[in-house]
């Protein structure tokens, strides 16, 4: 997505209407987010869990999504 002359990567949770937009500026990454849930905070939490688990490879990673919910394993 283009915003103010820069490219932003956008993540949207259609269930809650929450969103996060990530972009690079001055050698660092910045985030804008909005909606009822702090979506980017959840991304950072999951990234921290992945790092704490030793950064498992893609072959060790599974995501299961059903109408009842979702689960992540590694």
C-alpha positions as a LaTeX table, in Angstrom:
\begin{tabular}{lrrr}
\hline
Residue & $x$ (\AA) & $y$ (\AA) & $z$ (\AA) \\
\hline
Unk1 & 0.00 & 0.00 & 0.00 \\
Unk2 & 1.27 & 3.51 & $-0.76$ \\
Unk3 & 0.88 & 6.08 & 2.04 \\
Unk4 & 2.49 & 9.54 & 2.08 \\
Unk5 & 4.99 & 8.50 & $-0.62$ \\
Unk6 & 6.16 & 5.34 & 1.16 \\
Unk7 & 5.31 & 1.67 & 0.85 \\
Unk8 & 3.56 & 0.13 & 3.85 \\
Unk9 & 2.90 & $-3.54$ & 4.51 \\
Unk10 & $-0.60$ & $-3.87$ & 5.97 \\
Unk11 & $-2.04$ & $-6.58$ & 8.20 \\
Unk12 & $-5.80$ & $-6.67$ & 8.84 \\
Unk13 & $-7.83$ & $-8.80$ & 11.24 \\
Unk14 & $-11.20$ & $-8.94$ & 9.49 \\
Unk15 & $-12.83$ & $-10.41$ & 12.60 \\
Unk16 & $-12.13$ & $-7.39$ & 14.80 \\
Unk17 & $-11.40$ & $-4.71$ & 12.22 \\
Unk18 & $-7.98$ & $-4.15$ & 13.78 \\
Unk19 & $-5.09$ & $-3.27$ & 11.47 \\
Unk20 & $-1.36$ & $-2.57$ & 11.48 \\
Unk21 & 0.79 & $-0.88$ & 8.85 \\
Unk22 & 4.59 & $-1.37$ & 8.93 \\
Unk23 & 7.09 & 0.74 & 7.01 \\
Unk24 & 10.81 & 1.53 & 6.93 \\
Unk25 & 12.01 & 5.06 & 7.66 \\
Unk26 & 15.50 & 6.28 & 8.44 \\
Unk27 & 16.93 & 2.77 & 8.78 \\
Unk28 & 14.31 & 1.55 & 11.25 \\
Unk29 & 10.83 & 0.03 & 11.11 \\
Unk30 & 7.80 & 2.01 & 12.26 \\
Unk31 & 4.26 & 0.79 & 12.89 \\
Unk32 & 0.85 & 2.42 & 12.82 \\
Unk33 & $-2.07$ & 0.43 & 14.19 \\
Unk34 & $-5.72$ & 0.93 & 14.95 \\
Unk35 & $-8.94$ & $-0.82$ & 15.83 \\
Unk36 & $-10.21$ & $-2.43$ & 19.01 \\
Unk37 & $-7.24$ & $-4.85$ & 19.38 \\
Unk38 & $-3.53$ & $-3.86$ & 19.28 \\
Unk39 & $-2.75$ & $-6.16$ & 16.35 \\
Unk40 & 0.98 & $-5.39$ & 16.03 \\
Unk41 & 1.47 & $-6.06$ & 19.74 \\
Unk42 & 0.14 & $-9.58$ & 19.12 \\
Unk43 & 2.56 & $-10.03$ & 16.18 \\
Unk44 & 5.50 & $-9.01$ & 18.39 \\
Unk45 & 4.35 & $-11.37$ & 21.15 \\
Unk46 & 4.22 & $-14.32$ & 18.75 \\
Unk47 & 7.59 & $-13.38$ & 17.26 \\
Unk48 & 9.05 & $-13.39$ & 20.77 \\
Unk49 & 7.61 & $-16.86$ & 21.39 \\
Unk50 & 9.12 & $-18.10$ & 18.12 \\
Unk51 & 12.55 & $-16.69$ & 19.06 \\
Unk52 & 12.31 & $-18.18$ & 22.58 \\
Unk53 & 11.59 & $-21.59$ & 20.98 \\
Unk54 & 14.90 & $-21.38$ & 19.11 \\
Unk55 & 13.50 & $-19.92$ & 15.86 \\
Unk56 & 12.25 & $-23.28$ & 14.51 \\
Unk57 & 12.44 & $-23.86$ & 10.78 \\
Unk58 & 9.44 & $-23.77$ & 8.50 \\
Unk59 & 9.33 & $-27.58$ & 8.47 \\
Unk60 & 8.77 & $-27.55$ & 12.25 \\
Unk61 & 5.98 & $-24.97$ & 12.10 \\
Unk62 & 2.24 & $-25.65$ & 11.73 \\
Unk63 & $-0.81$ & $-23.43$ & 11.86 \\
Unk64 & $-4.29$ & $-24.93$ & 12.17 \\
Unk65 & $-7.32$ & $-22.74$ & 11.52 \\
Unk66 & $-10.90$ & $-23.93$ & 12.05 \\
Unk67 & $-14.22$ & $-22.16$ & 12.56 \\
Unk68 & $-13.68$ & $-22.67$ & 16.31 \\
Unk69 & $-10.27$ & $-20.95$ & 16.38 \\
Unk70 & $-6.64$ & $-21.34$ & 15.47 \\
Unk71 & $-3.50$ & $-22.87$ & 16.93 \\
Unk72 & 0.20 & $-22.52$ & 16.21 \\
Unk73 & 2.80 & $-25.20$ & 16.97 \\
Unk74 & 6.52 & $-25.67$ & 16.59 \\
\hline
\end{tabular}
